[in-house]
Amino acid sequence: MTSSEEFKITKLKSNDFDEWSTLFRAYINFYETSIPEDQYRRTFERILDSESDLYALVMRQQQAGDSNDGKMIAIAHFFPQQTPWSEKNIMLLNDLFVDPSLRGKGQGRRMIQAVADASKEMGCFRLQWLTKKDNVTARRLYDTMADGSFVQYRMSLE
């Protein structure tokens, strides 16, 4: 990373599918799982749908002074959840992925903070997320930003 590079966090745009899907595929592959091929397009369309509660932020790397959007290097997907504990929602950060070549340089922290800021603007009282317990690199960051004292259990319904 040189001093002439800038990193900008924005919403997803309608012409972002190719770059976004590349990063989302890398995220899915990182967790050694898969989703149906057409789910990428459906998810992208839900994010862009103003009636949907699925949101995304992306980070772009660009040269200082460049008016182009720049290369997409990170994605975050998030959505609100109701809770009986409050009339306000909890925001769930569902997916966070930073290009592996740029990890450890603060971009993940910036993405989480941007999701937290968006969550506050939407009136949520808490942001929460999860990761696999063996995702040591991410957990080093997460442990500096939030309380990790809960354990999640998952029961498949399919």
GROMACS elastic network, one bead per residue, 0.5 to 0.9 nm:
[ bonds ]
;  ai    aj funct       b0    kb
    1     4     6  0.81999   500
    1     5     6  0.66122   500
    1   102     6  0.82135   500
    1   105     6  0.88497   500
    2     5     6  0.56599   500
    2     6     6  0.88799   500
    3     6     6  0.78320   500
    3    64     6  0.83633   500
    4    62     6  0.84425   500
    4    63     6  0.56583   500
    4    64     6  0.50902   500
    4    65     6  0.85609   500
    5    61     6  0.66434   500
    5    62     6  0.55989   500
    5    64     6  0.54404   500
    6    60     6  0.80372   500
    6    61     6  0.57218   500
    6    62     6  0.53255   500
    6    63     6  0.59737   500
    6    64     6  0.57649   500
    6    65     6  0.88396   500
    7    59     6  0.63856   500
    7    60     6  0.54564   500
    7    62     6  0.64360   500
    7    63     6  0.87639   500
    7    70     6  0.87497   500
    7    73     6  0.89116   500
    7   107     6  0.82469   500
    8    58     6  0.81658   500
    8    59     6  0.54143   500
    8    60     6  0.52101   500
    8    61     6  0.66432   500
    8    62     6  0.79136   500
    8    69     6  0.87996   500
    8    70     6  0.87713   500
    9    57     6  0.65777   500
    9    58     6  0.55093   500
    9    60     6  0.63834   500
    9    74     6  0.88534   500
    9   110     6  0.85149   500
    9   111     6  0.74877   500
    9   114     6  0.76459   500
   10    13     6  0.86594   500
   10    56     6  0.87134   500
   10    57     6  0.56248   500
   10    58     6  0.54871   500
   10    59     6  0.63948   500
   10    60     6  0.78536   500
   11    55     6  0.83087   500
   11    56     6  0.62006   500
   11    58     6  0.60735   500
   11    59     6  0.87072   500
   12    15     6  0.84666   500
   12    16     6  0.65681   500
   12    17     6  0.87030   500
   12    20     6  0.82308   500
   12    44     6  0.87825   500
   12    47     6  0.77884   500
   12    48     6  0.72399   500
   12    55     6  0.85445   500
   12    56     6  0.61752   500
   12    57     6  0.60112   500
   12    58     6  0.62656   500
   13    16     6  0.54319   500
   13    17     6  0.81073   500
   13    48     6  0.73112   500
   14    17     6  0.69350   500
   14    44     6  0.86239   500
   14    45     6  0.84731   500
   14    48     6  0.70096   500
   15    18     6  0.78717   500
   15    19     6  0.89977   500
   16    19     6  0.57249   500
   16    20     6  0.58460   500
   16    21     6  0.83074   500
   16    72     6  0.86460   500
   17    20     6  0.51308   500
   17    21     6  0.57192   500
   17    22     6  0.83618   500
   17    40     6  0.88018   500
   17    41     6  0.77527   500
   17    44     6  0.69218   500
   18    21     6  0.53156   500
   18    22     6  0.62258   500
   18    23     6  0.88868   500
   19    22     6  0.52016   500
   19    23     6  0.65572   500
   19    24     6  0.87383   500
   19    71     6  0.79602   500
   19    72     6  0.62752   500
   19    73     6  0.86037   500
   20    23     6  0.53093   500
   20    24     6  0.61036   500
   20    25     6  0.85278   500
   20    44     6  0.82925   500
   20    58     6  0.81292   500
   20    72     6  0.72403   500
   20    73     6  0.89025   500
   20    74     6  0.84701   500
   20    75     6  0.72542   500
   21    25     6  0.58284   500
   21    26     6  0.83669   500
   21    40     6  0.65240   500
   21    41     6  0.81748   500
   21    44     6  0.81276   500
   22    25     6  0.52239   500
   22    26     6  0.62918   500
   22    27     6  0.87642   500
   23    27     6  0.62400   500
   23    28     6  0.87198   500
   23    72     6  0.82789   500
   23    73     6  0.75930   500
   23    74     6  0.70882   500
   23    75     6  0.70288   500
   23    97     6  0.70732   500
   23    98     6  0.79742   500
   23    99     6  0.74604   500
   24    28     6  0.62311   500
   24    29     6  0.85365   500
   24    40     6  0.80098   500
   24    75     6  0.74861   500
   24    95     6  0.85456   500
   24    97     6  0.75518   500
   25    28     6  0.50440   500
   25    29     6  0.60209   500
   25    30     6  0.84399   500
   25    34     6  0.84489   500
   25    40     6  0.83091   500
   26    30     6  0.59789   500
   26    31     6  0.87639   500
   26    97     6  0.80795   500
   26    99     6  0.86501   500
   27    30     6  0.50266   500
   27    31     6  0.66349   500
   27    32     6  0.88376   500
   27    95     6  0.78083   500
   27    96     6  0.78145   500
   27    97     6  0.59506   500
   27    98     6  0.86881   500
   28    31     6  0.54229   500
   28    32     6  0.65265   500
   28    33     6  0.58023   500
   28    34     6  0.60755   500
   28    35     6  0.77358   500
   29    33     6  0.59009   500
   29    34     6  0.69208   500
   30    33     6  0.77697   500
   31    34     6  0.85700   500
   31   132     6  0.84576   500
   34    37     6  0.86207   500
   35    38     6  0.83481   500
   35    39     6  0.65315   500
   35    40     6  0.79529   500
   36    39     6  0.53386   500
   36    40     6  0.76381   500
   37    40     6  0.60968   500
   37    41     6  0.79603   500
   38    41     6  0.55548   500
   38    42     6  0.64419   500
   38    43     6  0.87379   500
   39    43     6  0.58711   500
   39    44     6  0.83652   500
   40    43     6  0.52583   500
   40    44     6  0.61706   500
   40    45     6  0.86689   500
   41    44     6  0.50581   500
   41    45     6  0.61611   500
   41    46     6  0.86379   500
   42    45     6  0.51242   500
   42    46     6  0.61810   500
   42    47     6  0.86964   500
   43    46     6  0.50663   500
   43    47     6  0.62638   500
   43    48     6  0.87493   500
   43    54     6  0.85169   500
   44    47     6  0.52196   500
   44    48     6  0.64477   500
   44    49     6  0.87659   500
   45    48     6  0.51237   500
   45    49     6  0.61064   500
   46    49     6  0.50226   500
   46    50     6  0.82194   500
   46    51     6  0.84121   500
   46    52     6  0.59866   500
   46    53     6  0.82087   500
   46    54     6  0.64847   500
   46    55     6  0.83224   500
   47    50     6  0.77395   500
   47    52     6  0.67856   500
   47    53     6  0.77654   500
   47    54     6  0.52048   500
   47    55     6  0.52370   500
   47    56     6  0.64310   500
   47    77     6  0.84931   500
   48    51     6  0.87789   500
   48    52     6  0.79223   500
   48    54     6  0.84295   500
   48    55     6  0.78690   500
   48    56     6  0.86577   500
   49    52     6  0.54214   500
   49    53     6  0.85166   500
   49    54     6  0.84119   500
   50    53     6  0.78952   500
   52    55     6  0.79515   500
   53    78     6  0.84670   500
   53    79     6  0.57386   500
   53    80     6  0.68975   500
   54    77     6  0.71208   500
   54    78     6  0.60717   500
   54    80     6  0.80130   500
   55    76     6  0.81979   500
   55    77     6  0.56380   500
   55    78     6  0.52812   500
   55    79     6  0.60376   500
   56    75     6  0.69597   500
   56    76     6  0.54026   500
   56    78     6  0.62730   500
   56    79     6  0.87507   500
   56   115     6  0.86089   500
   57    74     6  0.83042   500
   57    75     6  0.58798   500
   57    76     6  0.52808   500
   57    77     6  0.67667   500
   57    78     6  0.86146   500
   57   111     6  0.77482   500
   57   114     6  0.79708   500
   57   115     6  0.74599   500
   58    72     6  0.67148   500
   58    73     6  0.74874   500
   58    74     6  0.54722   500
   58    76     6  0.63689   500
   58    77     6  0.89360   500
   58   111     6  0.79487   500
   59    71     6  0.83176   500
   59    72     6  0.57216   500
   59    73     6  0.56915   500
   59    75     6  0.65016   500
   59    76     6  0.88005   500
   59    98     6  0.85990   500
   59   107     6  0.81939   500
   59   111     6  0.74777   500
   60    69     6  0.68621   500
   60    70     6  0.54053   500
   60    71     6  0.51835   500
   60    73     6  0.55864   500
   60    74     6  0.71684   500
   61    69     6  0.80957   500
   61    70     6  0.52382   500
   61    71     6  0.51912   500
   61    72     6  0.63709   500
   61    73     6  0.65360   500
   62    65     6  0.83164   500
   62    66     6  0.65788   500
   62    67     6  0.85638   500
   62    68     6  0.75495   500
   62    69     6  0.69849   500
   62    71     6  0.64934   500
   62    72     6  0.89723   500
   63    66     6  0.54384   500
   63    67     6  0.87667   500
   63    68     6  0.89002   500
   63    70     6  0.75641   500
   64    67     6  0.86849   500
   66    69     6  0.80228   500
   66    70     6  0.79842   500
   67    70     6  0.82810   500
   69    72     6  0.82764   500
   72    75     6  0.79910   500
   72    99     6  0.87663   500
   73    97     6  0.83815   500
   73    98     6  0.59609   500
   73    99     6  0.52688   500
   73   100     6  0.89660   500
   73   102     6  0.79454   500
   74    96     6  0.74822   500
   74    97     6  0.54566   500
   74    99     6  0.60445   500
   74   107     6  0.79180   500
   74   108     6  0.79517   500
   74   111     6  0.78836   500
   75    95     6  0.75683   500
   75    96     6  0.57747   500
   75    97     6  0.54049   500
   75    98     6  0.66728   500
   75   111     6  0.79030   500
   76    93     6  0.71805   500
   76    94     6  0.75228   500
   76    95     6  0.54054   500
   76    97     6  0.65952   500
   76    98     6  0.88278   500
   76   111     6  0.69902   500
   76   112     6  0.79528   500
   76   115     6  0.76498   500
   77    92     6  0.85618   500
   77    93     6  0.60945   500
   77    94     6  0.55852   500
   77    95     6  0.50467   500
   77    96     6  0.66793   500
   77   115     6  0.86816   500
   78    91     6  0.67849   500
   78    92     6  0.54313   500
   78    94     6  0.52820   500
   78    95     6  0.70452   500
   78    96     6  0.89584   500
   78   115     6  0.76303   500
   79    90     6  0.85316   500
   79    91     6  0.56524   500
   79    92     6  0.54248   500
   79    93     6  0.68218   500
   79    94     6  0.75295   500
   79   119     6  0.89127   500
   80    89     6  0.58641   500
   80    90     6  0.56085   500
   80    92     6  0.59592   500
   80    93     6  0.88097   500
   80   119     6  0.82445   500
   80   122     6  0.88866   500
   80   124     6  0.76194   500
   80   127     6  0.89888   500
   81    89     6  0.54325   500
   81    90     6  0.51894   500
   81    91     6  0.60314   500
   81    92     6  0.68984   500
   82    85     6  0.87312   500
   82    86     6  0.80760   500
   82    87     6  0.76693   500
   82    88     6  0.72496   500
   82    90     6  0.63792   500
   82    91     6  0.87945   500
   83    86     6  0.59878   500
   83    87     6  0.72735   500
   83    88     6  0.76559   500
   83    89     6  0.63937   500
   83    90     6  0.70065   500
   84    87     6  0.73172   500
   85    88     6  0.85079   500
   86    89     6  0.71534   500
   86    90     6  0.88490   500
   86   125     6  0.84267   500
   88   123     6  0.65425   500
   88   124     6  0.54962   500
   88   125     6  0.60986   500
   88   126     6  0.88400   500
   89   122     6  0.87373   500
   89   123     6  0.71951   500
   89   125     6  0.63480   500
   89   126     6  0.75093   500
   90   119     6  0.83304   500
   90   123     6  0.89843   500
   90   124     6  0.53783   500
   90   125     6  0.59494   500
   90   127     6  0.59338   500
   90   128     6  0.73158   500
   91   115     6  0.87674   500
   91   116     6  0.83256   500
   91   119     6  0.62205   500
   91   124     6  0.62131   500
   91   125     6  0.78923   500
   91   126     6  0.61557   500
   91   128     6  0.63139   500
   91   129     6  0.85471   500
   92   126     6  0.85485   500
   92   127     6  0.59279   500
   92   128     6  0.51624   500
   92   129     6  0.57178   500
   92   130     6  0.88525   500
   93    96     6  0.73566   500
   93   112     6  0.81816   500
   93   115     6  0.75458   500
   93   116     6  0.89935   500
   93   127     6  0.69378   500
   93   128     6  0.60749   500
   93   130     6  0.79299   500
   94   128     6  0.86411   500
   94   129     6  0.62363   500
   94   130     6  0.75405   500
   95   129     6  0.83540   500
   95   130     6  0.89099   500
   96   108     6  0.77091   500
   96   111     6  0.79639   500
   96   112     6  0.81078   500
   97   100     6  0.84465   500
   97   108     6  0.76944   500
   98   101     6  0.83199   500
   98   102     6  0.68854   500
   98   103     6  0.63942   500
   98   107     6  0.71858   500
   98   108     6  0.64033   500
   98   111     6  0.89135   500
   99   102     6  0.55752   500
   99   103     6  0.66562   500
  100   103     6  0.52984   500
  100   104     6  0.88439   500
  101   104     6  0.89035   500
  102   105     6  0.63175   500
  102   106     6  0.86679   500
  102   107     6  0.74825   500
  103   106     6  0.73118   500
  103   107     6  0.69213   500
  103   108     6  0.72907   500
  104   107     6  0.74800   500
  104   108     6  0.79029   500
  104   137     6  0.85697   500
  104   141     6  0.87830   500
  105   108     6  0.79613   500
  105   109     6  0.87985   500
  106   109     6  0.52547   500
  106   110     6  0.62493   500
  106   111     6  0.87490   500
  107   110     6  0.50180   500
  107   111     6  0.61906   500
  107   112     6  0.87100   500
  108   111     6  0.50615   500
  108   112     6  0.62492   500
  108   113     6  0.85822   500
  108   138     6  0.85917   500
  108   141     6  0.80177   500
  109   112     6  0.51991   500
  109   113     6  0.61484   500
  109   114     6  0.85798   500
  109   141     6  0.72325   500
  109   142     6  0.83816   500
  109   145     6  0.81710   500
  110   113     6  0.50946   500
  110   114     6  0.61108   500
  110   115     6  0.86816   500
  111   114     6  0.50472   500
  111   115     6  0.62869   500
  111   116     6  0.85865   500
  112   115     6  0.51163   500
  112   116     6  0.61339   500
  112   117     6  0.86281   500
  112   145     6  0.88218   500
  113   117     6  0.61024   500
  113   118     6  0.85821   500
  114   117     6  0.50330   500
  114   118     6  0.61942   500
  114   119     6  0.84948   500
  115   118     6  0.50474   500
  115   119     6  0.60046   500
  115   120     6  0.86219   500
  115   127     6  0.81568   500
  116   120     6  0.62391   500
  116   121     6  0.86766   500
  116   126     6  0.82203   500
  116   127     6  0.62663   500
  117   120     6  0.51718   500
  117   121     6  0.63340   500
  117   122     6  0.87498   500
  118   121     6  0.50449   500
  118   122     6  0.63083   500
  118   123     6  0.88358   500
  118   124     6  0.89673   500
  119   122     6  0.50365   500
  119   123     6  0.64348   500
  119   124     6  0.54056   500
  119   125     6  0.79069   500
  119   126     6  0.78265   500
  119   127     6  0.70549   500
  120   123     6  0.50624   500
  120   124     6  0.53891   500
  120   125     6  0.69452   500
  120   126     6  0.81814   500
  120   127     6  0.88179   500
  121   124     6  0.75597   500
  124   127     6  0.75135   500
  128   146     6  0.82414   500
  130   133     6  0.88466   500
  130   148     6  0.87709   500
  130   151     6  0.89434   500
  130   152     6  0.78925   500
  131   134     6  0.83043   500
  131   135     6  0.67040   500
  131   138     6  0.78754   500
  131   139     6  0.76423   500
  132   135     6  0.53946   500
  132   136     6  0.85491   500
  132   139     6  0.87580   500
  133   136     6  0.71802   500
  133   139     6  0.78887   500
  134   137     6  0.86666   500
  134   139     6  0.84527   500
  135   138     6  0.57243   500
  135   139     6  0.61798   500
  135   140     6  0.88716   500
  136   139     6  0.50064   500
  136   140     6  0.62383   500
  136   141     6  0.89849   500
  137   140     6  0.54711   500
  137   141     6  0.71326   500
  138   141     6  0.53743   500
  138   142     6  0.61945   500
  138   143     6  0.86228   500
  139   143     6  0.57555   500
  139   144     6  0.85088   500
  140   143     6  0.54782   500
  140   144     6  0.68779   500
  141   144     6  0.54491   500
  141   145     6  0.67710   500
  142   145     6  0.51511   500
  142   146     6  0.60571   500
  142   147     6  0.82777   500
  142   148     6  0.79400   500
  143   146     6  0.57510   500
  143   147     6  0.67181   500
  143   148     6  0.65602   500
  144   147     6  0.83548   500
  147   150     6  0.81003   500
  148   151     6  0.80891   500
